[in-house]
Amino acid sequence: MVDYYKTFGPIYEPTNVIPTAGSSAALYIALASVLEEGDEVLMWSPSYRGHYRILEEMGVKASVAPLSQETGYHPDLDTLEDYISPDTKAVLICNPNNPTGTVFTRKELEGIGKIAIDYDLTVFSDEIYLHFVYDDNEFVATSTLKGLKERTINIMSFSKTFSMTGWRLGYVIVPERYLDKANKINGLVAPRPATFVYAAGTAALRGSMSYVEERRQAYDERRRYFCKAIDGLDGLSCHLFEGAFYAWINARSYGLGSEEFVKRFQEAENVGLSPGNMFGVNTDGYIRVPLVQPVPVLKDVVTRLDRFLGTL
Ligand SMILES: Cc1ncc(COP(=O)(O)O)c(C=O)c1O
C-alpha cells in the first residue's frame, strides 16, 4: 500500500498504514483518533452521508460550508474562516467529492491547508475516488502539500478503485502524532481484515493498473452521455462533474423535494435513485445517480425519467 500510495502522495512507513474492513472503518478510526464529543469539524455540503453520520454518532458538530451550483461546486476560500469556531479541531475533505464530483484544485487545497495550519487543525482526506478524474482536472493528494503530511490522515479504499466493495478492504494512513490512538481504536473496533482478503488486495495493488484506467474511461463515457441527456430533459439540470462517478441532478423546479421525487419515480418506473437531501444541508430537491451501469441501461433510465416527468 505504501508503494502504491507514493505514486500520488508522500512516502510513508508501513507502520503508518492500518488496513481496515473498507474505508467506512477507516473513517471511523481516523475521526475517533482525533475528535471528542463537543468538537467541531469544518466540512462541505453536499458531501458523503457517511461522514455526517459518524460525526453525529460521536456528538461532533459539522460546520458546513457550501459547495453550490453557482460556484461550480467549488469551495469559496474567502469565506472559509467564517466556519471556524474555537471548538473546530479538524477539516474533512472528500476529494473527489461524492456526490458533486468536485476535484479540489491545488490552490483550493493550499488555501484549506493554510487554514488548517493557522488554526492547528487535523486534516481528514477521504481520497477513495482519486483515480476517477476527468478532462483536465488533476487529483492532488492533500498530504503532498507543504506542512500537511504530518497533520493529514488519509482515508483509502479498494471498493471504488478496484470495484472490490464486497471484499471490505480499505486503509487509513496515519501520521506519527495520531498513530498510537489510531492503533488502539483499530484494535478495539476493527481488528484487521481476513487474511485471504489481504491476498486479494495485494494482487490488486501489484497487478496492472490498466483495469482502473478502463473503469475510468467507462465512467467518463457514461458521464458524458448521462449529464448531457439529463440536461436536455424538461426542468432538470446536471453539471458535467469533474471526478468520482455520480450525477448530481437539480430537480428543484418540480417542487417535490428529493424524497418524494425518488419515491414517486420508483413507484412509476421501478428505478431506485438516491434522494439528494441525504447529502447535507440545502440539498433538498437534488437527486444523485451513481453511474455504475453501462450506457444502454442509463439510456433506459433517461427514457423512464422523461416519461415520469411528463406525468408531473
Ligand atoms: C466518500 C466515501 N467515503 C467512504 C465510503 C465507504 O466506502 P467503503 O466502506 O466501501 O470503502 C464511500 C462509499 O460510497 C464514499 O463515497
The ligand as an ORCA input file, in Angstrom:
! r2SCAN-3c Opt
* xyz 0 1
  C     -16.592      9.315      0.037
  C     -16.803      7.940      0.529
  N     -16.053      7.500      1.560
  C     -16.194      6.250      2.054
  C     -17.118      5.373      1.506
  C     -17.227      3.981      2.112
  O     -16.766      3.016      1.217
  P     -16.199      1.577      1.694
  O     -16.539      1.403      3.129
  O     -16.876      0.578      0.805
  O     -14.719      1.630      1.454
  C     -17.921      5.772      0.435
  C     -18.915      4.865     -0.160
  O     -19.668      5.179     -1.043
  C     -17.756      7.095     -0.065
  O     -18.469      7.548     -1.108
*
